[in-house]
Amino acid sequence: MDELRRAVLNVIRKIRSHRELYVKNEEAVKQHLIGEIFQALGWDWNNPEEVRPEERTEDGRADYALILNGGVFAYVEAKNLGVNILKREEPLRQLARYCFNSGVRYGILTNGAMWIAVKAFEEGSRLRDRVLLTVNIEEEPVEKAILKLSILSKSRIEDIERLSSLLRALELSFTGLKREGYPEEMLIEYLTSKEGSNTVPVEELTGDETPKAAYVYDNGWKLLPLPEKSIKGVLLAVLLYMERRAHGYQREEIRKAYEHLRTMPLNPKTALEILRKLEEEEKLRISVEL
């Protein structure tokens, strides 16, 4: 995902710096924005065995055809940034016609910032009902946009219907449970908790345990490397975490405390008391895997 994240952030920077160019110039959108995203998605953009530009159809030319297993898997239609593809119906209908007339099942419509993936035909359904994925990398949280775009990667696109359905179900369930009064933090913890691991919060420890790992909650549970597998090791790991988050004088004080505790013998129960005090004073949530 790192390569896709870099590409998305770079495309956002380009749009912010050269918006007027991309609003007027579709070719610039293709070369500077769309190509970069597809390259990061694992498509060899300059290989005609994977990507064919200006693919002829009975209804006109699709901007690109994505090739899998020797056949066209999806058509890609590009527009300039001035075309709001999320609101205008005609660009999507144009893409669907290309697909339908050629027997190509999927289409991708994009202006570089907005992306729509659609199932081109299905008996008894309307076009908008067949939209599998919509992404707006300028307006959505970056991580959310990256996750959705990843479904268009060369390694995942064959499962586009199944993956988009799973993602939609996750979003609907998450939203529904929030409406029922469940805190977002609790739902995230539920989804990210490690199944089968013996992880207990600090307040439930006695001091006699031998930790295998330590975690701190920071928009999700994050693993803290242990300097040693002991309660003292958990304390040192938490101090290092706090040091990374702190600035200036506070950071210096945390480093001094770390160096002092690192070199001195420390009873496990005393280390546990310090951990509990840090949780209370710093509003931390710390768990230990045993």
C-alpha positions in Angstrom: 0.0 0.0 0.0 3.0 2.3 0.5 3.5 2.9 -3.2 -0.2 3.6 -3.7 -0.2 6.0 -0.8 2.8 7.9 -2.3 1.0 8.1 -5.6 -2.2 9.4 -4.2 -0.5 12.0 -2.1 1.6 13.1 -5.2 -1.5 13.3 -7.4 -3.2 15.5 -4.7 -0.1 17.8 -4.7 -0.2 18.0 -8.5 -3.9 18.9 -8.5 -3.5 21.6 -5.9 -0.5 23.1 -7.7 -1.8 22.9 -11.3 -5.6 22.7 -11.1 -6.1 25.0 -14.0 -4.1 22.8 -16.3 -6.0 19.6 -15.4 -9.4 21.4 -15.6 -8.6 22.3 -19.3 -6.4 19.5 -20.4 -7.6 15.9 -20.5 -4.3 14.7 -21.9 -2.4 16.1 -18.9 -4.8 14.3 -16.6 -4.1 11.0 -18.4 -0.3 11.4 -18.3 0.2 13.1 -15.0 -2.5 11.7 -12.8 -4.3 8.6 -14.1 -1.1 6.8 -15.2 0.6 7.4 -11.9 -2.3 5.8 -9.9 -2.5 2.8 -12.2 1.3 2.3 -12.1 1.0 2.2 -8.3 -1.8 -0.3 -8.6 0.6 -2.7 -10.3 -0.4 -2.1 -13.9 2.5 -1.8 -16.4 1.2 1.4 -18.0 3.5 1.2 -21.0 3.1 -2.5 -21.8 0.4 -3.1 -24.5 0.0 -6.6 -23.1 -1.5 -5.0 -20.0 -2.8 -1.5 -21.0 -3.9 -0.5 -24.5 -4.6 3.2 -25.2 -7.4 4.3 -27.6 -9.1 0.9 -27.8 -11.6 0.8 -30.6 -15.2 -0.2 -29.8 -18.4 -0.2 -31.9 -19.5 3.0 -30.2 -16.2 4.9 -30.3 -12.8 4.7 -28.7 -12.2 3.9 -25.0 -9.2 5.8 -23.6 -7.7 2.6 -22.2 -8.3 -1.1 -22.1 -7.0 -3.1 -19.1 -5.9 -6.6 -20.2 -5.9 -9.7 -18.1 -5.3 -13.2 -19.3 -5.1 -12.0 -22.9 -8.5 -10.4 -22.9 -10.0 -7.0 -22.1 -11.1 -7.0 -18.5 -12.2 -3.3 -18.2 -12.3 -0.1 -20.2 -11.0 3.1 -18.6 -12.5 6.4 -19.7 -10.7 9.6 -18.8 -12.1 13.2 -18.4 -10.6 16.4 -17.5 -10.8 17.7 -13.9 -13.5 20.1 -14.9 -16.0 17.2 -15.4 -17.7 16.2 -12.2 -18.2 12.5 -13.0 -19.9 11.9 -9.7 -22.8 14.1 -10.7 -22.9 14.0 -14.5 -24.6 10.9 -16.0 -23.5 11.1 -19.6 -19.7 10.1 -19.1 -20.8 7.0 -17.2 -23.4 6.1 -19.8 -20.8 6.6 -22.5 -18.4 4.2 -20.8 -21.2 1.7 -20.2 -22.0 1.8 -24.0 -18.4 1.0 -24.8 -18.4 -1.9 -22.5 -21.8 -3.3 -23.5 -21.1 -3.1 -27.2 -17.8 -5.0 -26.8 -19.0 -7.5 -24.1 -16.6 -6.0 -21.5 -18.0 -6.5 -18.1 -16.4 -3.6 -16.1 -15.6 0.1 -16.7 -13.6 2.7 -14.8 -14.4 6.4 -15.2 -12.0 9.0 -13.7 -10.9 12.6 -14.0 -7.8 11.9 -11.9 -9.3 12.9 -8.6 -12.7 11.2 -8.8 -13.0 7.5 -9.7 -16.0 5.3 -10.4 -15.9 1.6 -11.1 -19.1 0.1 -12.6 -20.4 -3.2 -13.7 -21.4 -2.4 -17.3 -24.5 -4.6 -17.7 -26.9 -6.7 -15.6 -30.4 -7.6 -16.6 -33.1 -5.6 -14.8 -30.8 -3.1 -13.1 -30.2 0.6 -13.5 -26.7 1.9 -14.3 -26.3 3.7 -11.0 -27.3 0.6 -9.1 -24.3 -1.2 -10.8 -21.7 1.2 -9.5 -19.2 -0.8 -7.5 -16.9 1.8 -6.2 -16.7 5.6 -5.9 -13.6 7.5 -4.7 -12.8 11.2 -4.4 -9.2 11.5 -3.3 -9.5 15.3 -2.8 -12.4 15.1 -0.3 -12.1 11.7 1.4 -9.6 10.7 4.1 -6.5 9.5 2.3 -6.4 6.1 4.0 -10.1 5.5 3.0 -9.4 6.5 -0.6 -6.3 4.3 -0.8 -8.2 1.2 0.5 -11.0 1.6 -2.1 -8.5 2.3 -5.0 -6.6 -0.8 -4.0 -9.5 -2.9 -5.3 -8.5 -1.7 -8.8 -5.0 -3.2 -8.5 -3.9 -5.7 -11.0 -3.8 -8.4 -8.2 -7.3 -7.7 -6.9 -9.4 -6.4 -9.7 -10.7 -9.8 -10.7 -12.5 -9.9 -7.4 -13.8 -6.4 -7.7 -17.5 -7.3 -7.1 -16.8 -9.4 -4.1 -14.3 -7.0 -2.5 -16.5 -3.9 -3.2 -19.5 -5.8 -1.7 -17.5 -6.7 1.5 -16.3 -3.1 1.9 -19.9 -1.7 1.4 -21.1 -4.2 4.0 -18.4 -3.1 6.5 -19.3 0.5 6.0 -23.0 -0.1 6.4 -22.5 -2.2 9.5 -20.1 0.3 11.1 -22.5 3.2 10.4 -25.5 1.2 11.7 -23.8 0.3 14.9 -22.7 3.9 15.5 -26.4 4.9 15.1 -27.3 2.4 17.7 -25.1 4.2 20.2 -21.9 2.1 20.0 -18.8 4.4 20.3 -16.6 4.5 17.3 -13.5 3.7 19.4 -15.1 0.5 20.7 -16.0 -0.6 17.2 -12.5 0.0 15.9 -11.1 -1.9 18.9 -13.4 -4.8 18.1 -12.3 -4.9 14.5 -8.6 -4.6 15.2 -8.3 -6.8 18.3 -6.1 -9.9 17.8 -8.3 -13.0 17.8 -6.9 -15.7 20.1 -4.3 -13.7 21.8 -4.2 -13.4 25.6 -4.1 -9.6 25.8 -5.1 -8.0 29.1 -5.2 -4.3 30.1 -2.6 -3.0 32.6 -5.2 -2.5 35.4 -5.8 -6.3 35.4 -2.1 -7.2 35.8 -0.7 -8.4 39.1 3.0 -7.8 38.3 3.9 -11.5 38.3 3.4 -11.9 34.5 6.0 -12.2 31.7 4.8 -10.1 28.8 5.3 -11.2 25.2 4.2 -7.8 23.7 2.8 -4.5 24.7 0.2 -2.3 22.9 -1.0 1.3 23.2 -4.3 2.6 21.8 -3.7 5.4 19.3 -6.4 5.4 16.7 -6.2 1.6 16.8 -3.9 -0.7 18.8 -0.2 -0.2 18.1 2.5 -2.7 18.9 5.3 -1.3 21.1 8.7 -3.0 20.8 9.8 -4.4 24.2 13.4 -3.7 25.3 13.0 -6.7 27.6 10.1 -9.1 28.3 9.1 -7.9 31.7 6.8 -5.4 33.3 9.7 -3.0 33.4 10.2 -3.6 29.6 6.5 -2.6 29.1 7.1 0.6 31.1 10.2 1.5 29.1 8.4 0.8 25.8 5.6 3.2 26.9 8.1 5.9 27.8 9.7 5.6 24.4 6.2 5.9 22.8 5.5 9.0 24.9 8.9 10.5 24.0 8.1 10.2 20.3 4.8 12.1 20.8 6.3 14.8 23.1 8.1 18.1 22.2 10.7 20.4 23.7 11.1 20.3 27.4 8.6 17.6 28.0 10.4 15.3 25.6 13.7 15.9 27.4 12.1 15.1 30.7 10.7 11.8 29.4 14.1 10.8 28.0 15.7 11.5 31.4 13.1 9.3 33.1 13.7 6.6 30.6 17.5 6.6 31.0 17.1 6.6 34.8 14.7 3.7 34.9 16.6 1.7 32.2 19.7 1.5 34.3 18.2 0.8 37.7 16.7 -2.4 39.2 12.9 -2.1 39.3 10.5 -4.3 41.1 7.7 -5.5 38.7 5.0 -4.2 41.0 6.6 -0.8 41.2 6.9 -0.7 37.4 3.2 -1.7 37.3 2.2 1.2 39.6 4.1 3.7 37.4 2.3 2.3 34.3 -1.1 2.7 35.9 -0.2 6.3 37.0 0.9 7.1 33.4 -2.4 5.7 32.1 -4.4 7.9 34.4 -2.3 11.1 34.0 -1.6 10.8 30.3 -5.0 9.3 29.3 -3.3 6.3 27.8 -4.7 2.8 27.2 -2.1 0.1 27.5 -2.5 -3.7 27.1 -0.1 -6.5 27.5 0.0 -9.8 25.6 0.9 -12.7 27.8 
